[in-house]
């Protein structure tokens, strides 16, 4: 049976350097309106369909959250029926997280955008057009982080993408 933990306990678990799955059971729109950093969206409506891909090991530490409507507890019950055994539920969900003064990020793809903002401030990158990028050879690997280094010894170009390469191809804007 899943145990309930506070927002502070959740933050401590996220910071302890041990493997953890932090899953948000809300649908995509409420999730995109504000979620904790490093939370992964796994709506209750898609839980059974997607959990094996996101969390293949059933013994991993897992924290589930919701919109304060107890869907995380329902998700925990479903996951236990699927053999997951190390589940905690953030008591009070996202409202409790916010009430404990922990930040919510009103974006999708928060780690990716955060890294992009950091790189823009710290590295002063050179920007190129989609047409220029299209001329560069890109890998076609089904991995989540793609890093491409193109250039000569004294000058390198880096492309960082924290998305599946199939998504890269699908959502790339032509021209």
VMD Tcl script that builds the backbone (N, CA, C; Angstrom):
set m [mol new atoms 525]
animate dup $m
set s [atomselect $m all]
$s set {name element resname resid chain x y z} {
  {N N UNK 1 A 0.843 -1.183 0.000}
  {CA C UNK 1 A 0.000 0.000 0.000}
  {C C UNK 1 A 0.887 1.244 0.000}
  {N N UNK 2 A 0.530 2.198 -0.834}
  {CA C UNK 2 A 1.296 3.440 -0.932}
  {C C UNK 2 A 1.196 4.225 0.362}
  {N N UNK 3 A 2.266 4.930 0.662}
  {CA C UNK 3 A 2.257 5.788 1.848}
  {C C UNK 3 A 2.147 7.239 1.392}
  {N N UNK 4 A 1.628 8.080 2.256}
  {CA C UNK 4 A 1.501 9.497 1.946}
  {C C UNK 4 A 2.681 10.238 2.545}
  {N N UNK 5 A 3.253 11.181 1.764}
  {CA C UNK 5 A 4.386 11.963 2.240}
  {C C UNK 5 A 4.119 13.441 1.978}
  {N N UNK 6 A 4.822 14.283 2.715}
  {CA C UNK 6 A 4.654 15.729 2.570}
  {C C UNK 6 A 5.469 16.265 1.395}
  {N N UNK 7 A 5.230 17.512 1.064}
  {CA C UNK 7 A 6.014 18.167 0.018}
  {C C UNK 7 A 7.481 18.227 0.420}
  {N N UNK 8 A 7.764 18.505 1.679}
  {CA C UNK 8 A 9.161 18.560 2.153}
  {C C UNK 8 A 9.842 17.200 2.039}
  {N N UNK 9 A 9.125 16.147 2.358}
  {CA C UNK 9 A 9.698 14.801 2.213}
  {C C UNK 9 A 9.946 14.486 0.739}
  {N N UNK 10 A 9.061 14.941 -0.120}
  {CA C UNK 10 A 9.244 14.725 -1.559}
  {C C UNK 10 A 10.503 15.434 -2.046}
  {N N UNK 11 A 10.682 16.680 -1.635}
  {CA C UNK 11 A 11.872 17.445 -2.032}
  {C C UNK 11 A 13.138 16.748 -1.526}
  {N N UNK 12 A 13.109 16.238 -0.299}
  {CA C UNK 12 A 14.275 15.524 0.240}
  {C C UNK 12 A 14.585 14.283 -0.592}
  {N N UNK 13 A 13.559 13.568 -1.010}
  {CA C UNK 13 A 13.769 12.383 -1.839}
  {C C UNK 13 A 14.354 12.765 -3.202}
  {N N UNK 14 A 13.872 13.853 -3.776}
  {CA C UNK 14 A 14.375 14.302 -5.071}
  {C C UNK 14 A 15.834 14.744 -4.989}
  {N N UNK 15 A 16.253 15.193 -3.815}
  {CA C UNK 15 A 17.604 15.727 -3.647}
  {C C UNK 15 A 18.621 14.713 -3.145}
  {N N UNK 16 A 18.198 13.500 -2.832}
  {CA C UNK 16 A 19.120 12.568 -2.178}
  {C C UNK 16 A 19.992 11.747 -3.130}
  {N N UNK 17 A 19.954 12.054 -4.411}
  {CA C UNK 17 A 20.804 11.417 -5.432}
  {C C UNK 17 A 20.486 9.950 -5.693}
  {N N UNK 18 A 19.392 9.455 -5.174}
  {CA C UNK 18 A 18.982 8.094 -5.485}
  {C C UNK 18 A 17.954 8.138 -6.621}
  {N N UNK 19 A 17.878 7.045 -7.333}
  {CA C UNK 19 A 16.947 6.976 -8.456}
  {C C UNK 19 A 15.508 7.110 -7.963}
  {N N UNK 20 A 14.737 7.878 -8.719}
  {CA C UNK 20 A 13.345 8.116 -8.337}
  {C C UNK 20 A 12.524 8.453 -9.579}
  {N N UNK 21 A 11.269 8.080 -9.574}
  {CA C UNK 21 A 10.321 8.485 -10.610}
  {C C UNK 21 A 9.310 9.404 -9.933}
  {N N UNK 22 A 9.230 10.640 -10.412}
  {CA C UNK 22 A 8.307 11.631 -9.866}
  {C C UNK 22 A 7.235 11.859 -10.919}
  {N N UNK 23 A 6.056 11.289 -10.710}
  {CA C UNK 23 A 5.005 11.256 -11.729}
  {C C UNK 23 A 3.807 12.093 -11.321}
  {N N UNK 24 A 3.302 12.864 -12.259}
  {CA C UNK 24 A 2.151 13.727 -12.053}
  {C C UNK 24 A 0.969 13.122 -12.806}
  {N N UNK 25 A -0.084 12.772 -12.088}
  {CA C UNK 25 A -1.208 12.054 -12.695}
  {C C UNK 25 A -2.262 12.961 -13.329}
  {N N UNK 26 A -1.998 14.272 -13.363}
  {CA C UNK 26 A -2.966 15.188 -13.987}
  {C C UNK 26 A -2.880 15.105 -15.510}
  {N N UNK 27 A -3.941 15.525 -16.165}
  {CA C UNK 27 A -3.933 15.601 -17.627}
  {C C UNK 27 A -2.957 16.697 -18.059}
  {N N UNK 28 A -2.631 16.735 -19.353}
  {CA C UNK 28 A -1.568 17.601 -19.856}
  {C C UNK 28 A -1.833 19.089 -19.633}
  {N N UNK 29 A -3.065 19.564 -19.782}
  {CA C UNK 29 A -3.341 21.001 -19.629}
  {C C UNK 29 A -3.068 21.482 -18.200}
  {N N UNK 30 A -3.612 20.825 -17.167}
  {CA C UNK 30 A -3.277 21.265 -15.812}
  {C C UNK 30 A -1.785 21.087 -15.492}
  {N N UNK 31 A -1.184 20.016 -16.005}
  {CA C UNK 31 A 0.247 19.794 -15.805}
  {C C UNK 31 A 1.038 20.955 -16.406}
  {N N UNK 32 A 0.701 21.351 -17.621}
  {CA C UNK 32 A 1.403 22.441 -18.287}
  {C C UNK 32 A 1.188 23.787 -17.627}
  {N N UNK 33 A 0.095 23.929 -16.874}
  {CA C UNK 33 A -0.174 25.185 -16.177}
  {C C UNK 33 A 0.755 25.389 -14.992}
  {N N UNK 34 A 1.362 24.324 -14.506}
  {CA C UNK 34 A 2.303 24.449 -13.400}
  {C C UNK 34 A 2.619 23.101 -12.789}
  {N N UNK 35 A 3.915 22.738 -12.831}
  {CA C UNK 35 A 4.335 21.467 -12.248}
  {C C UNK 35 A 5.686 21.634 -11.577}
  {N N UNK 36 A 5.990 20.747 -10.629}
  {CA C UNK 36 A 7.309 20.786 -9.991}
  {C C UNK 36 A 8.405 20.416 -11.003}
  {N N UNK 37 A 9.566 20.987 -10.817}
  {CA C UNK 37 A 10.701 20.638 -11.650}
  {C C UNK 37 A 10.962 19.143 -11.531}
  {N N UNK 38 A 11.220 18.504 -12.635}
  {CA C UNK 38 A 11.537 17.078 -12.748}
  {C C UNK 38 A 10.333 16.153 -12.642}
  {N N UNK 39 A 9.128 16.703 -12.483}
  {CA C UNK 39 A 7.943 15.844 -12.515}
  {C C UNK 39 A 7.684 15.449 -13.967}
  {N N UNK 40 A 7.276 14.215 -14.154}
  {CA C UNK 40 A 6.947 13.704 -15.484}
  {C C UNK 40 A 5.445 13.506 -15.563}
  {N N UNK 41 A 4.859 13.988 -16.623}
  {CA C UNK 41 A 3.421 13.865 -16.793}
  {C C UNK 41 A 3.054 12.441 -17.198}
  {N N UNK 42 A 2.216 11.816 -16.412}
  {CA C UNK 42 A 1.656 10.505 -16.735}
  {C C UNK 42 A 0.201 10.522 -16.270}
  {N N UNK 43 A -0.697 11.036 -17.130}
  {CA C UNK 43 A -2.100 11.163 -16.736}
  {C C UNK 43 A -2.703 9.826 -16.325}
  {N N UNK 44 A -3.579 9.876 -15.361}
  {CA C UNK 44 A -4.268 8.679 -14.899}
  {C C UNK 44 A -4.937 7.971 -16.073}
  {N N UNK 45 A -5.439 8.736 -17.038}
  {CA C UNK 45 A -6.134 8.148 -18.187}
  {C C UNK 45 A -5.212 7.325 -19.091}
  {N N UNK 46 A -3.888 7.499 -18.960}
  {CA C UNK 46 A -2.934 6.767 -19.798}
  {C C UNK 46 A -1.963 5.925 -18.963}
  {N N UNK 47 A -2.197 5.835 -17.690}
  {CA C UNK 47 A -1.271 5.193 -16.758}
  {C C UNK 47 A -0.867 3.778 -17.204}
  {N N UNK 48 A -1.851 2.924 -17.393}
  {CA C UNK 48 A -1.539 1.535 -17.734}
  {C C UNK 48 A -0.868 1.415 -19.101}
  {N N UNK 49 A -1.161 2.323 -20.008}
  {CA C UNK 49 A -0.593 2.274 -21.349}
  {C C UNK 49 A 0.873 2.712 -21.397}
  {N N UNK 50 A 1.274 3.618 -20.513}
  {CA C UNK 50 A 2.585 4.250 -20.630}
  {C C UNK 50 A 3.576 3.931 -19.520}
  {N N UNK 51 A 3.135 3.367 -18.424}
  {CA C UNK 51 A 4.027 3.207 -17.276}
  {C C UNK 51 A 5.228 2.318 -17.571}
  {N N UNK 52 A 5.057 1.263 -18.317}
  {CA C UNK 52 A 6.161 0.337 -18.573}
  {C C UNK 52 A 7.306 1.014 -19.320}
  {N N UNK 53 A 6.976 1.917 -20.251}
  {CA C UNK 53 A 8.020 2.654 -20.973}
  {C C UNK 53 A 8.723 3.649 -20.063}
  {N N UNK 54 A 7.964 4.339 -19.227}
  {CA C UNK 54 A 8.551 5.366 -18.365}
  {C C UNK 54 A 9.285 4.785 -17.161}
  {N N UNK 55 A 8.730 3.743 -16.582}
  {CA C UNK 55 A 9.305 3.151 -15.376}
  {C C UNK 55 A 9.338 1.632 -15.543}
  {N N UNK 56 A 10.359 1.127 -16.224}
  {CA C UNK 56 A 10.397 -0.311 -16.497}
  {C C UNK 56 A 10.683 -1.181 -15.265}
  {N N UNK 57 A 11.401 -0.642 -14.282}
  {CA C UNK 57 A 11.698 -1.437 -13.078}
  {C C UNK 57 A 10.618 -1.201 -12.026}
  {N N UNK 58 A 9.982 -2.249 -11.607}
  {CA C UNK 58 A 8.840 -2.131 -10.698}
  {C C UNK 58 A 9.225 -1.868 -9.240}
  {N N UNK 59 A 10.520 -1.901 -8.935}
  {CA C UNK 59 A 10.951 -1.664 -7.554}
  {C C UNK 59 A 11.505 -0.256 -7.336}
  {N N UNK 60 A 11.528 0.569 -8.381}
  {CA C UNK 60 A 12.071 1.928 -8.259}
  {C C UNK 60 A 11.231 2.757 -7.283}
  {N N UNK 61 A 11.890 3.674 -6.582}
  {CA C UNK 61 A 11.146 4.609 -5.728}
  {C C UNK 61 A 10.310 5.508 -6.622}
  {N N UNK 62 A 9.078 5.703 -6.211}
  {CA C UNK 62 A 8.154 6.470 -7.033}
  {C C UNK 62 A 7.356 7.405 -6.137}
  {N N UNK 63 A 7.230 8.664 -6.566}
  {CA C UNK 63 A 6.347 9.614 -5.889}
  {C C UNK 63 A 5.311 10.049 -6.912}
  {N N UNK 64 A 4.051 9.945 -6.534}
  {CA C UNK 64 A 2.946 10.351 -7.402}
  {C C UNK 64 A 2.306 11.609 -6.846}
  {N N UNK 65 A 1.917 12.499 -7.746}
  {CA C UNK 65 A 1.206 13.697 -7.331}
  {C C UNK 65 A -0.008 13.902 -8.223}
  {N N UNK 66 A -0.864 14.828 -7.820}
  {CA C UNK 66 A -2.103 15.095 -8.561}
  {C C UNK 66 A -2.523 16.539 -8.313}
  {N N UNK 67 A -3.717 16.875 -8.690}
  {CA C UNK 67 A -4.232 18.227 -8.498}
  {C C UNK 67 A -4.929 18.421 -7.167}
  {N N UNK 68 A -4.663 17.557 -6.206}
  {CA C UNK 68 A -5.329 17.636 -4.914}
  {C C UNK 68 A -6.662 16.911 -4.901}
  {N N UNK 69 A -6.895 16.087 -5.915}
  {CA C UNK 69 A -8.191 15.415 -6.074}
  {C C UNK 69 A -8.132 13.907 -5.826}
  {N N UNK 70 A -7.055 13.432 -5.249}
  {CA C UNK 70 A -6.870 12.017 -4.892}
  {C C UNK 70 A -6.650 11.087 -6.075}
  {N N UNK 71 A -6.408 11.618 -7.284}
  {CA C UNK 71 A -6.138 10.716 -8.401}
  {C C UNK 71 A -4.781 10.020 -8.247}
  {N N UNK 72 A -3.842 10.638 -7.519}
  {CA C UNK 72 A -2.548 9.987 -7.305}
  {C C UNK 72 A -2.725 8.720 -6.462}
  {N N UNK 73 A -3.611 8.750 -5.492}
  {CA C UNK 73 A -3.873 7.558 -4.681}
  {C C UNK 73 A -4.502 6.461 -5.546}
  {N N UNK 74 A -5.399 6.829 -6.424}
  {CA C UNK 74 A -5.992 5.861 -7.356}
  {C C UNK 74 A -4.916 5.310 -8.295}
  {N N UNK 75 A -4.036 6.200 -8.782}
  {CA C UNK 75 A -2.926 5.767 -9.636}
  {C C UNK 75 A -2.026 4.787 -8.888}
  {N N UNK 76 A -1.776 5.053 -7.610}
  {CA C UNK 76 A -0.943 4.165 -6.801}
  {C C UNK 76 A -1.572 2.772 -6.706}
  {N N UNK 77 A -2.878 2.720 -6.508}
  {CA C UNK 77 A -3.572 1.426 -6.453}
  {C C UNK 77 A -3.413 0.671 -7.766}
  {N N UNK 78 A -3.590 1.368 -8.873}
  {CA C UNK 78 A -3.446 0.729 -10.187}
  {C C UNK 78 A -2.019 0.221 -10.396}
  {N N UNK 79 A -1.043 1.040 -10.004}
  {CA C UNK 79 A 0.356 0.642 -10.173}
  {C C UNK 79 A 0.714 -0.546 -9.287}
  {N N UNK 80 A 0.167 -0.589 -8.098}
  {CA C UNK 80 A 0.397 -1.750 -7.228}
  {C C UNK 80 A -0.161 -3.012 -7.863}
  {N N UNK 81 A -1.312 -2.907 -8.517}
  {CA C UNK 81 A -1.891 -4.064 -9.209}
  {C C UNK 81 A -1.003 -4.521 -10.366}
  {N N UNK 82 A -0.200 -3.585 -10.907}
  {CA C UNK 82 A 0.728 -3.920 -11.998}
  {C C UNK 82 A 2.081 -4.389 -11.478}
  {N N UNK 83 A 2.230 -4.469 -10.151}
  {CA C UNK 83 A 3.458 -4.986 -9.568}
  {C C UNK 83 A 4.446 -3.958 -9.062}
  {N N UNK 84 A 4.123 -2.684 -9.118}
  {CA C UNK 84 A 5.013 -1.649 -8.573}
  {C C UNK 84 A 4.862 -1.647 -7.051}
  {N N UNK 85 A 5.992 -1.544 -6.353}
  {CA C UNK 85 A 5.937 -1.790 -4.917}
  {C C UNK 85 A 6.490 -0.682 -4.025}
  {N N UNK 86 A 7.150 0.306 -4.558}
  {CA C UNK 86 A 7.803 1.322 -3.726}
  {C C UNK 86 A 7.203 2.695 -4.042}
  {N N UNK 87 A 5.933 2.866 -3.722}
  {CA C UNK 87 A 5.166 4.040 -4.141}
  {C C UNK 87 A 4.823 4.928 -2.947}
  {N N UNK 88 A 5.051 6.227 -3.147}
  {CA C UNK 88 A 4.607 7.237 -2.176}
  {C C UNK 88 A 3.710 8.212 -2.929}
  {N N UNK 89 A 2.768 8.800 -2.212}
  {CA C UNK 89 A 1.843 9.776 -2.790}
  {C C UNK 89 A 2.055 11.102 -2.076}
  {N N UNK 90 A 2.244 12.171 -2.856}
  {CA C UNK 90 A 2.374 13.505 -2.279}
  {C C UNK 90 A 1.026 13.917 -1.714}
  {N N UNK 91 A 0.945 13.983 -0.398}
  {CA C UNK 91 A -0.321 14.304 0.264}
  {C C UNK 91 A -0.753 15.726 -0.085}
  {N N UNK 92 A -1.955 15.852 -0.615}
  {CA C UNK 92 A -2.483 17.153 -1.000}
  {C C UNK 92 A -2.095 17.569 -2.403}
  {N N UNK 93 A -1.222 16.800 -3.050}
  {CA C UNK 93 A -0.847 17.050 -4.438}
  {C C UNK 93 A -0.208 18.406 -4.685}
  {N N UNK 94 A -0.431 18.919 -5.874}
  {CA C UNK 94 A 0.169 20.185 -6.295}
  {C C UNK 94 A -0.259 21.357 -5.409}
  {N N UNK 95 A -1.510 21.429 -4.949}
  {CA C UNK 95 A -1.849 22.520 -4.029}
  {C C UNK 95 A -0.990 22.490 -2.748}
  {N N UNK 96 A -0.698 21.313 -2.230}
  {CA C UNK 96 A 0.145 21.211 -1.034}
  {C C UNK 96 A 1.589 21.601 -1.361}
  {N N UNK 97 A 2.045 21.235 -2.550}
  {CA C UNK 97 A 3.396 21.614 -2.996}
  {C C UNK 97 A 3.521 23.146 -3.008}
  {N N UNK 98 A 2.545 23.800 -3.621}
  {CA C UNK 98 A 2.557 25.264 -3.707}
  {C C UNK 98 A 2.407 25.900 -2.326}
  {N N UNK 99 A 1.556 25.325 -1.481}
  {CA C UNK 99 A 1.355 25.863 -0.135}
  {C C UNK 99 A 2.620 25.771 0.715}
  {N N UNK 100 A 3.480 24.801 0.396}
  {CA C UNK 100 A 4.744 24.654 1.116}
  {C C UNK 100 A 5.827 25.563 0.522}
  {N N UNK 101 A 5.423 26.446 -0.391}
  {CA C UNK 101 A 6.312 27.434 -1.027}
  {C C UNK 101 A 7.346 26.825 -1.961}
  {N N UNK 102 A 7.025 25.662 -2.534}
  {CA C UNK 102 A 7.897 25.093 -3.553}
  {C C UNK 102 A 7.405 25.568 -4.915}
  {N N UNK 103 A 8.342 25.832 -5.794}
  {CA C UNK 103 A 8.045 26.452 -7.089}
  {C C UNK 103 A 7.323 25.498 -8.038}
  {N N UNK 104 A 6.413 26.078 -8.797}
  {CA C UNK 104 A 5.752 25.397 -9.896}
  {C C UNK 104 A 6.174 26.082 -11.186}
  {N N UNK 105 A 6.429 25.301 -12.213}
  {CA C UNK 105 A 6.874 25.828 -13.495}
  {C C UNK 105 A 5.734 25.742 -14.494}
  {N N UNK 106 A 5.257 26.896 -14.980}
  {CA C UNK 106 A 4.122 26.908 -15.911}
  {C C UNK 106 A 4.556 26.720 -17.361}
  {N N UNK 107 A 5.142 25.599 -17.646}
  {CA C UNK 107 A 5.627 25.296 -18.994}
  {C C UNK 107 A 5.576 23.790 -19.189}
  {N N UNK 108 A 5.620 23.371 -20.433}
  {CA C UNK 108 A 5.881 21.977 -20.748}
  {C C UNK 108 A 7.362 21.885 -21.072}
  {N N UNK 109 A 7.948 20.731 -20.963}
  {CA C UNK 109 A 9.367 20.536 -21.264}
  {C C UNK 109 A 10.256 21.448 -20.423}
  {N N UNK 110 A 9.995 21.528 -19.131}
  {CA C UNK 110 A 10.720 22.434 -18.244}
  {C C UNK 110 A 12.228 22.205 -18.238}
  {N N UNK 111 A 12.742 20.973 -18.064}
  {CA C UNK 111 A 14.207 20.825 -18.047}
  {C C UNK 111 A 14.855 21.284 -19.350}
  {N N UNK 112 A 14.226 21.010 -20.471}
  {CA C UNK 112 A 14.766 21.419 -21.762}
  {C C UNK 112 A 14.823 22.934 -21.869}
  {N N UNK 113 A 13.725 23.603 -21.520}
  {CA C UNK 113 A 13.690 25.058 -21.607}
  {C C UNK 113 A 14.635 25.689 -20.595}
  {N N UNK 114 A 14.746 25.082 -19.427}
  {CA C UNK 114 A 15.679 25.588 -18.421}
  {C C UNK 114 A 17.115 25.507 -18.900}
  {N N UNK 115 A 17.457 24.391 -19.520}
  {CA C UNK 115 A 18.810 24.250 -20.055}
  {C C UNK 115 A 19.037 25.261 -21.173}
  {N N UNK 116 A 18.054 25.450 -22.028}
  {CA C UNK 116 A 18.183 26.415 -23.111}
  {C C UNK 116 A 18.397 27.829 -22.587}
  {N N UNK 117 A 17.660 28.201 -21.542}
  {CA C UNK 117 A 17.832 29.529 -20.948}
  {C C UNK 117 A 19.221 29.677 -20.340}
  {N N UNK 118 A 19.679 28.625 -19.658}
  {CA C UNK 118 A 21.026 28.642 -19.076}
  {C C UNK 118 A 22.083 28.787 -20.174}
  {N N UNK 119 A 21.963 27.997 -21.242}
  {CA C UNK 119 A 22.938 28.052 -22.329}
  {C C UNK 119 A 22.928 29.428 -22.990}
  {N N UNK 120 A 21.767 30.004 -23.141}
  {CA C UNK 120 A 21.667 31.325 -23.777}
  {C C UNK 120 A 22.354 32.396 -22.935}
  {N N UNK 121 A 22.154 32.361 -21.616}
  {CA C UNK 121 A 22.776 33.346 -20.721}
  {C C UNK 121 A 24.272 33.113 -20.568}
  {N N UNK 122 A 24.660 31.849 -20.395}
  {CA C UNK 122 A 26.039 31.531 -20.053}
  {C C UNK 122 A 26.961 31.368 -21.243}
  {N N UNK 123 A 26.455 30.812 -22.339}
  {CA C UNK 123 A 27.326 30.474 -23.452}
  {C C UNK 123 A 27.300 31.441 -24.609}
  {N N UNK 124 A 26.353 32.384 -24.600}
  {CA C UNK 124 A 26.201 33.304 -25.716}
  {C C UNK 124 A 26.278 32.574 -27.062}
  {N N UNK 125 A 25.334 31.674 -27.309}
  {CA C UNK 125 A 25.394 30.857 -28.529}
  {C C UNK 125 A 25.117 31.672 -29.794}
  {N N UNK 126 A 25.586 31.141 -30.886}
  {CA C UNK 126 A 25.274 31.683 -32.205}
  {C C UNK 126 A 24.009 30.979 -32.685}
  {N N UNK 127 A 23.054 31.744 -33.171}
  {CA C UNK 127 A 21.809 31.158 -33.627}
  {C C UNK 127 A 21.838 30.972 -35.136}
  {N N UNK 128 A 21.170 29.913 -35.588}
  {CA C UNK 128 A 21.092 29.633 -37.018}
  {C C UNK 128 A 19.636 29.457 -37.401}
  {N N UNK 129 A 19.371 29.535 -38.681}
  {CA C UNK 129 A 18.003 29.383 -39.170}
  {C C UNK 129 A 17.670 27.893 -39.322}
  {N N UNK 130 A 16.381 27.554 -39.369}
  {CA C UNK 130 A 16.007 26.154 -39.618}
  {C C UNK 130 A 16.583 25.632 -40.933}
  {N N UNK 131 A 16.646 26.488 -41.942}
  {CA C UNK 131 A 17.190 26.063 -43.237}
  {C C UNK 131 A 18.670 25.693 -43.095}
  {N N UNK 132 A 19.452 26.500 -42.336}
  {CA C UNK 132 A 20.869 26.182 -42.099}
  {C C UNK 132 A 20.992 24.865 -41.331}
  {N N UNK 133 A 20.141 24.690 -40.333}
  {CA C UNK 133 A 20.180 23.469 -39.536}
  {C C UNK 133 A 19.861 22.249 -40.387}
  {N N UNK 134 A 18.950 22.408 -41.316}
  {CA C UNK 134 A 18.552 21.295 -42.177}
  {C C UNK 134 A 19.718 20.774 -43.022}
  {N N UNK 135 A 20.712 21.601 -43.264}
  {CA C UNK 135 A 21.886 21.183 -44.041}
  {C C UNK 135 A 22.864 20.344 -43.208}
  {N N UNK 136 A 22.736 20.393 -41.895}
  {CA C UNK 136 A 23.639 19.657 -41.023}
  {C C UNK 136 A 23.165 18.215 -40.888}
  {N N UNK 137 A 24.074 17.245 -40.838}
  {CA C UNK 137 A 23.656 15.848 -40.631}
  {C C UNK 137 A 23.232 15.645 -39.181}
  {N N UNK 138 A 22.030 15.163 -38.997}
  {CA C UNK 138 A 21.523 14.885 -37.653}
  {C C UNK 138 A 21.369 13.390 -37.464}
  {N N UNK 139 A 21.637 12.885 -36.269}
  {CA C UNK 139 A 21.477 11.447 -36.030}
  {C C UNK 139 A 20.008 11.051 -36.029}
  {N N UNK 140 A 19.768 9.809 -36.333}
  {CA C UNK 140 A 18.403 9.283 -36.301}
  {C C UNK 140 A 18.389 8.119 -35.316}
  {N N UNK 141 A 18.626 8.442 -34.052}
  {CA C UNK 141 A 18.637 7.441 -32.995}
  {C C UNK 141 A 17.393 7.626 -32.150}
  {N N UNK 142 A 16.773 6.551 -31.698}
  {CA C UNK 142 A 15.604 6.695 -30.831}
  {C C UNK 142 A 16.033 6.889 -29.378}
  {N N UNK 143 A 16.799 7.939 -29.119}
  {CA C UNK 143 A 17.252 8.212 -27.760}
  {C C UNK 143 A 16.698 9.543 -27.317}
  {N N UNK 144 A 16.729 9.788 -26.024}
  {CA C UNK 144 A 16.088 10.982 -25.529}
  {C C UNK 144 A 16.983 12.219 -25.561}
  {N N UNK 145 A 18.282 12.051 -25.476}
  {CA C UNK 145 A 19.148 13.226 -25.546}
  {C C UNK 145 A 20.056 13.073 -26.752}
  {N N UNK 146 A 19.995 14.028 -27.641}
  {CA C UNK 146 A 20.806 14.020 -28.852}
  {C C UNK 146 A 21.796 15.167 -28.747}
  {N N UNK 147 A 23.069 14.870 -28.888}
  {CA C UNK 147 A 24.093 15.905 -28.909}
  {C C UNK 147 A 24.862 15.731 -30.203}
  {N N UNK 148 A 24.922 16.769 -30.996}
  {CA C UNK 148 A 25.627 16.712 -32.272}
  {C C UNK 148 A 26.753 17.733 -32.217}
  {N N UNK 149 A 27.975 17.290 -32.451}
  {CA C UNK 149 A 29.115 18.197 -32.535}
  {C C UNK 149 A 29.566 18.235 -33.979}
  {N N UNK 150 A 29.552 19.393 -34.558}
  {CA C UNK 150 A 29.943 19.554 -35.950}
  {C C UNK 150 A 30.926 20.721 -36.017}
  {N N UNK 151 A 32.048 20.541 -36.671}
  {CA C UNK 151 A 32.962 21.663 -36.819}
  {C C UNK 151 A 34.397 21.240 -36.915}
  {N N UNK 152 A 35.255 22.211 -36.808}
  {CA C UNK 152 A 36.680 21.965 -36.860}
  {C C UNK 152 A 37.255 22.034 -35.459}
  {N N UNK 153 A 38.509 21.721 -35.314}
  {CA C UNK 153 A 39.132 21.632 -33.999}
  {C C UNK 153 A 39.010 22.930 -33.209}
  {N N UNK 154 A 39.097 24.077 -33.864}
  {CA C UNK 154 A 39.073 25.337 -33.132}
  {C C UNK 154 A 37.667 25.918 -32.941}
  {N N UNK 155 A 36.646 25.326 -33.552}
  {CA C UNK 155 A 35.301 25.880 -33.433}
  {C C UNK 155 A 34.279 24.760 -33.586}
  {N N UNK 156 A 33.478 24.535 -32.557}
  {CA C UNK 156 A 32.486 23.453 -32.572}
  {C C UNK 156 A 31.090 24.017 -32.469}
  {N N UNK 157 A 30.162 23.361 -33.125}
  {CA C UNK 157 A 28.743 23.680 -32.996}
  {C C UNK 157 A 28.110 22.554 -32.193}
  {N N UNK 158 A 27.253 22.883 -31.287}
  {CA C UNK 158 A 26.555 21.868 -30.496}
  {C C UNK 158 A 25.054 22.067 -30.645}
  {N N UNK 159 A 24.365 20.965 -30.812}
  {CA C UNK 159 A 22.907 20.980 -30.801}
  {C C UNK 159 A 22.495 20.069 -29.654}
  {N N UNK 160 A 21.747 20.613 -28.721}
  {CA C UNK 160 A 21.249 19.824 -27.611}
  {C C UNK 160 A 19.751 19.694 -27.771}
  {N N UNK 161 A 19.273 18.479 -27.702}
  {CA C UNK 161 A 17.837 18.260 -27.804}
  {C C UNK 161 A 17.449 17.185 -26.815}
  {N N UNK 162 A 16.574 17.514 -25.895}
  {CA C UNK 162 A 16.096 16.537 -24.924}
  {C C UNK 162 A 14.739 16.003 -25.374}
  {N N UNK 163 A 14.702 15.456 -26.553}
  {CA C UNK 163 A 13.474 14.866 -27.076}
  {C C UNK 163 A 13.850 13.706 -27.983}
  {N N UNK 164 A 12.902 12.859 -28.263}
  {CA C UNK 164 A 13.158 11.750 -29.161}
  {C C UNK 164 A 13.454 12.289 -30.549}
  {N N UNK 165 A 14.385 11.645 -31.257}
  {CA C UNK 165 A 14.732 12.136 -32.581}
  {C C UNK 165 A 13.533 12.080 -33.530}
  {N N UNK 166 A 12.610 11.145 -33.312}
  {CA C UNK 166 A 11.409 11.116 -34.152}
  {C C UNK 166 A 10.571 12.366 -33.912}
  {N N UNK 167 A 10.511 12.834 -32.651}
  {CA C UNK 167 A 9.806 14.084 -32.355}
  {C C UNK 167 A 10.529 15.265 -32.991}
  {N N UNK 168 A 11.876 15.238 -32.951}
  {CA C UNK 168 A 12.678 16.294 -33.566}
  {C C UNK 168 A 12.266 16.449 -35.025}
  {N N UNK 169 A 12.200 15.316 -35.723}
  {CA C UNK 169 A 11.853 15.344 -37.149}
  {C C UNK 169 A 10.394 15.773 -37.349}
  {N N UNK 170 A 9.498 15.275 -36.494}
  {CA C UNK 170 A 8.081 15.562 -36.643}
  {C C UNK 170 A 7.756 17.022 -36.386}
  {N N UNK 171 A 8.385 17.602 -35.343}
  {CA C UNK 171 A 8.025 18.947 -34.928}
  {C C UNK 171 A 8.988 20.028 -35.393}
  {N N UNK 172 A 9.926 19.682 -36.261}
  {CA C UNK 172 A 10.831 20.681 -36.803}
  {C C UNK 172 A 10.068 21.546 -37.797}
  {N N UNK 173 A 10.212 22.854 -37.659}
  {CA C UNK 173 A 9.532 23.783 -38.552}
  {C C UNK 173 A 10.379 23.977 -39.796}
  {N N UNK 174 A 9.809 23.710 -40.933}
  {CA C UNK 174 A 10.517 23.898 -42.197}
  {C C UNK 174 A 10.717 25.383 -42.478}
  {N N UNK 175 A 11.893 25.715 -43.013}
  {CA C UNK 175 A 12.174 27.073 -43.471}
  {C C UNK 175 A 12.193 28.062 -42.385}
}
mol reanalyze $m
mol bondsrecalc $m
mol representation Tube
mol addrep $m
